[in-house]
């Protein structure tokens, strides 16, 4: 195995391992993930993979998104959807339309990553308001996983680097909001 492959394998393991404490926190009601965020993140993970960013790390993120989405329906917040929740879903749908109209996987990836950032707003709002409701460790694991994905890149192209960069930024913001 090359160094790049080893780093990507470690990044996959970090994604999966970071999920364990997050699910534990959900089940113990220490955190209540916003359903709208996890719906959009799950859909976007599928679309990002479809847009050409197929990697083991992205596949593990999709697996985690599906698992957390299941827990979010049982334990999460969002029985009444806010304007931000609806805007996130609309933007995700809009990103699909723009991807199809542009015919470019790179543009599709761009639109979907913008939607991922916008769909993070409900989580940011909850964490800003109730920082004790989130545990920093799973977010740090996801961020570290994405950093390793960036380090493992052998071909630095926009389509290869964009997703891990955004997936470093989102957990970094959550961690900042927890500790501010």
Steps between C-alpha positions, in 0.01 A plus 500: 500500500615850422511776758204663330294181527593456866396859577168453324441177692570681826261778393227241438560341840484844664163574338363169621654525848382862544147377444502274806520778762258713299238223489563435870439871571179490292365191675583647842318821388816710544458622144197525274602520134281721279312272259508750214879527512548123492242453222683751282847371594395143414354601163804712426738216586325286240516782247865585572590139434287508184676820390826310491650535847498127563739410774497265796489800730194645323333158502562471876353849547188387312472194723530720809249752361244223449558366853475842664194584292331192640584608853395858420151381408473319831686737733557820303349844481293652228140383521415854389726616220639853511555734206871408510414129482276555198755728333766229545282241330405739218866587441591131489230445236614811316858372497384183327321707236805720443721193475270351237479828305876556506579141408823534697585278793730774637216751499271239650751439777526874559124543531470200728778619730332840523179318592694298761621823657154655499345183640749521787335820621236321713778308677702819545195675645431221749865476605531877535190513715567181699873417479469231767267304270785400271808299579816623334670160462295364205538830317875497560516145362314607185725803460817295549370245250456772240845643574647153442302474177656828387849382597445172314418671170752421232323706235401843628204592287198706591268198489736297721567769761172694524300248702765435767564875536130567562485198731785648704327838520159375621629305803747780575209744529305259720802448728554875519134553597524229769805657665440872446 
